[in-house]
Amino acid sequence: MKLKGQVALVTGAARGIGLAHAVRLAKLGTDVVVNDINLESFKEFDESLEAESVVALLESHGVRAMGIEANVCDEQDAKGMVDQAAAEFGRLDILVNNAGGIAGLAKESYAATVSDEDIRNTIDRNLMGTVYCSQAAAVHMKAANYGRIVNTSSQAGMRAQPNGNYASYGMAKAGIISWTQYLAQELGRYNITVNALSPAYVATERLMRQSFGEITDVRRQLKVPLDRLAEPDDIAKVMEFFVTDLGDYVTGQTISVCGGAINF
């Protein structure tokens, strides 16, 4: 319960990695505001929640929780959500920018042929959502002279994928790495750290259904040295490092959370 009394906002937290972030923060004693464009999206992929709602699941850990449905791609929506969270709980200590994803079909995301619409929508979902939420949160964190911001990049943002696939997604995620570095430079004087996570493939229900067949086949394809795909909580554990006292002197960094598959 080392974060008891603090307040966190996690975007894209109705399922998958975002939900894992929210649950881990709740276990650390943090009051949690969860955001998603649809807070019941876990039902779309039959994810087991063990509660009637995401908010109820978090409250079962003895913390306060609130859900806000908002589109982080919209600047006013993002600002309104952040301000509402800070007003409801009286503070905002942690922001986890998790919302994202590729727009369009992965098979149509090659660098030379990806559509303008898919590029712009992917940048909005990933980079601009991160920008809007970070800017809104920075106002509250600067006033408190404390804050922890964790962004979500990807291995696709650190190196080109084979044959130029995932170009739009990689471009947006690379932008998040740069944004993280610049924001860390600006906000360090206010005791605010800004860091990023860079996962490879994570065994969420959405990824498995949309991109792959059996998990064993995926492992053979990716040749992960640790011989397993990441679980959502593997990513959340590194988030914990960033937002607790363990990461107090770490800022502007992007950590690969990929099981060693840095060249997949």
Secondary structure, DSSP 8 states (H G I E B T S, - for coil): -TTTT-EEEESS-SSHHHHHHHHHHHHTT-EEEEEESSTTGGGGGT---SSSSHHHHHHTTTS-EEEEE--TTSHHHHHHHHHHHHHHHS---EEEE-----SS-GGG--TTT--HHHHHHHHIIIIIHHHHHHHHHHHHHHHHT-EEEEEE--GGGTS--GGGTTHHHHHHHHHHHHHHHHHHHHHGGGTEEEEEEEE--B--HHHHHHH-S-HHHHHHHHT-TTSS-B-HHHHHHHHHHHHSGGGTT--S-EEEESTT-TT-
